[in-house]
Amino acid sequence: MTDFKDITKQRRSQREFAPQEMDGTELEAVLRAALMSPTSKGRKEWQFVAIDDKATIDKLADCKEHGSHFIRHAPVVVAVCGRPAADDCWIEDCAIAAVTMQYQAEELGLATCWVQVRGRSLADGTPSEQVVGGILGLPADVTPLCLIAIGHGEATCEPHDEDDLRWENIHINQY
């Protein structure tokens, strides 16, 4: 098992994916990690849609005006969704699950990148949540928070430099 400190140091958002497909055990491990992520009051109201269909991924790549086009090259995209009416902490719960998936993917040697959906839109003002929901056939009570692009990274990213950590942002007992 990789040391968590090393995983956090190595994990970087990657927007370039190799044409290599992911195998089923890799995707299963990433989704298992999501299902084990903590939620408020143990509600586990999140929903995950794993997409490996290229035509669907191509449509999702145009779900917002900026910052989503690169997912066309990812072999898998996971839509992380919640039920706002059922859980007042749906955003937090989905965010925890998304990051948990990213760290699990990193341990497996996979690259990931978060694509924000909630609160984003197309150039014409159409909400990205509506676009993604329509593409994936989400029920009306399910809202996408983000898409996580996953695959084998094309580029090698430098690990975080511990000399750049902003320790001045840490406060003890009071600000």
Stockholm file with secondary structure:
# STOCKHOLM 1.0

chainA/1-175         MTDFKDITKQRRSQREFAPQEMDGTELEAVLRAALMSPTSKGRKEWQFVAIDDKATIDKLADCKEHGSHFIRHAPVVVAVCGRPAADDCWIEDCAIAAVTMQYQAEELGLATCWVQVRGRSLADGTPSEQVVGGILGLPADVTPLCLIAIGHGEATCEPHDEDDLRWENIHINQY
#=GR chainA/1-175 SS CCCHHHHHHHCCBCCCBCSCCCCHHHHHHHHHHHHTSCCGGGCCCCEEEEECCHHHHHHHTTSSSSSCGGGGGCSEEEEEEECTTTCTTHHHHHHHHHHHHHHHHHHTTCEEEEEECTTCBCTTCCBHHHHHHHHHTCCTTCEEEEEEEEECBSSCCCCCCGGGCCGGGCCSSCC
#=GC SS_cons         CCCHHHHHHHCCBCCCBCSCCCCHHHHHHHHHHHHTSCCGGGCCCCEEEEECCHHHHHHHTTSSSSSCGGGGGCSEEEEEEECTTTCTTHHHHHHHHHHHHHHHHHHTTCEEEEEECTTCBCTTCCBHHHHHHHHHTCCTTCEEEEEEEEECBSSCCCCCCGGGCCGGGCCSSCC
//
